[in-house]
């Protein structure tokens, strides 16, 4: 059962990583007209998502191969996203322009990343410590 959960989680995280990588790359490099569709994006949020995408791919590999370091990696990724979210709040409260959907998206991304870190901890780190 543990292996099945980790394989499914790794697959979902890989898909999430690829979507994140595609979207953030498209905004940063203005590919496919996505930058214009995103409206008032905040560049440092997009860059943190871009970095997170690579960390998700590594984390997915860690889930597939049941590596203990995947927990730390996903916790670090969650921390990066939280710091970026705090920066977004400061930016918004300082009168900077942003899309309201960005706040919801960041909260969702933080929760999802934290959930994967929890899965990694429960099924890999905690289980190997026993």
Rosetta blueprint (number, residue, H / E / L):
1 X L
2 X H
3 X H
4 X H
5 X H
6 X H
7 X H
8 X H
9 X H
10 X H
11 X H
12 X H
13 X H
14 X H
15 X H
16 X H
17 X H
18 X H
19 X H
20 X H
21 X H
22 X H
23 X H
24 X H
25 X H
26 X H
27 X H
28 X H
29 X L
30 X L
31 X L
32 X L
33 X L
34 X H
35 X H
36 X H
37 X H
38 X H
39 X L
40 X L
41 X L
42 X L
43 X H
44 X H
45 X H
46 X H
47 X H
48 X H
49 X H
50 X H
51 X H
52 X H
53 X H
54 X H
55 X H
56 X H
57 X H
58 X H
59 X H
60 X H
61 X H
62 X H
63 X H
64 X H
65 X H
66 X L
67 X L
68 X L
69 X H
70 X H
71 X H
72 X H
73 X H
74 X H
75 X H
76 X H
77 X H
78 X H
79 X H
80 X H
81 X H
82 X H
83 X H
84 X H
85 X H
86 X H
87 X H
88 X H
89 X H
90 X H
91 X H
92 X H
93 X H
94 X L
95 X L
96 X L
97 X L
98 X L
99 X L
100 X H
101 X H
102 X H
103 X H
104 X H
105 X H
106 X H
107 X H
108 X H
109 X H
110 X H
111 X H
112 X H
113 X H
114 X H
115 X H
116 X H
117 X H
118 X H
119 X H
120 X H
121 X H
122 X H
123 X H
124 X H
125 X H
126 X H
127 X H
128 X H
129 X H
130 X L
